């Protein structure tokens, strides 16, 4: 019950609305990274990129700053997994940062 309240508060706190579907894809990606399946993680983060790009036209106008903060974190995660020789450590760091940013997309 407490976890649901925290999740609801996090969703309500961001100006872009419910980003749980994006967080789900990022979590799936992190699971694959943690298993050492960097190729699978690259494929899953590509799913994130496609969904994020598709949602841009509705999310960006809601809050350009928050959208941009998440977009930067997404770009870092995508780049880490699409590198010629991806590093599991870098991928773990950037995908975790993306998840954190989706939960708290505050522009500084």
DASUL-V525361 format. One record per pair of residues at least 12 apart in sequence whose C-alpha atoms are under 8 Angstrom apart, sorted by the first residue. I is the first residue (numbers start at 1). J is the second residue. D is the distance in whole Angstrom. If there is no record, write none. Layout:
i & j & d
I & J & D
I & J & D
This chain:
i & j & d
10 & 103 & 6
10 & 104 & 7
11 & 103 & 7
14 & 103 & 8
14 & 104 & 7
14 & 105 & 7
14 & 106 & 8
15 & 62 & 7
15 & 63 & 6
15 & 66 & 7
16 & 59 & 6
16 & 60 & 8
16 & 62 & 6
16 & 63 & 6
16 & 66 & 7
16 & 67 & 7
19 & 102 & 7
19 & 103 & 8
22 & 48 & 6
22 & 51 & 8
22 & 52 & 7
22 & 102 & 8
23 & 99 & 6
23 & 102 & 6
23 & 103 & 8
25 & 44 & 7
25 & 45 & 7
25 & 47 & 7
25 & 48 & 6
26 & 44 & 8
26 & 45 & 7
26 & 48 & 7
26 & 95 & 7
26 & 98 & 7
26 & 99 & 6
27 & 99 & 7
28 & 41 & 8
28 & 44 & 7
29 & 41 & 5
29 & 42 & 8
29 & 44 & 6
29 & 45 & 6
29 & 95 & 7
30 & 92 & 6
30 & 95 & 6
30 & 96 & 7
33 & 88 & 6
33 & 91 & 7
33 & 92 & 6
34 & 88 & 8
34 & 92 & 7
36 & 88 & 7
38 & 81 & 7
38 & 86 & 7
38 & 88 & 7
39 & 81 & 8
41 & 81 & 7
42 & 78 & 7
42 & 81 & 5
42 & 82 & 6
45 & 77 & 8
45 & 78 & 6
45 & 81 & 8
46 & 78 & 7
49 & 74 & 8
49 & 78 & 8
65 & 106 & 8
65 & 107 & 6
66 & 105 & 5
66 & 106 & 6
66 & 107 & 6
67 & 105 & 8
69 & 101 & 7
69 & 105 & 6
69 & 106 & 7
69 & 107 & 6
70 & 98 & 7
70 & 101 & 6
70 & 102 & 6
70 & 105 & 6
73 & 94 & 7
73 & 97 & 7
73 & 98 & 5
73 & 101 & 7
74 & 95 & 8
74 & 98 & 6
76 & 94 & 6
77 & 91 & 6
77 & 94 & 5
77 & 95 & 5
77 & 98 & 7
80 & 94 & 7
